């Protein structure tokens, strides 16, 4: 029995699949992953700029409050990117935030090699990792519960099992 390659592919794809769908297309990384990668890069850029400005430019010391406020403002603004982008998809919000935060903590750990007192002045990388996970976890849960509340308010929980007859009196 001679089989050509198209019949072999169709038989390997399984019943109910078309021949065109038998070949797997390469999967693209999820938007949450890419958002997390970009978030991690942005957070590391802000961190490095703040550390360099604080430790290598003594002329900026009179403007320490403004410098720190600007870096904190940028940091918070970038932290909100996954929250805003995936407000209706809490699982992707958490995945993007967690990915970005893990990349940030890796950069923070590396920065500790060049700035030896960094972990004594601020926090350890493990504490920073826990803070980010809790932050994005709580945000994802809040958005998930809020979405569930809006969904319940929009649709009835369960339809009545039998219609109420208008002649039957119900107690109020």
Secondary structure, 3 states (H helix, E strand, C coil): CCCCHHHHHHHHHCCCCCCCCCCCCCCCCCHHHHHHHHHHHHHHHHHHHHHHHHHHCHHHHHHHHHHHHHHHHHHHHHHHHHHHHCCCCHHHHHHHHHHHHHHHHHHHHHHHHHCCCHHHHCCCHHHHHHHHHHHHHHHHHHHHHHHHHHHHHHCCCCCCCCCCCCCCCCCC
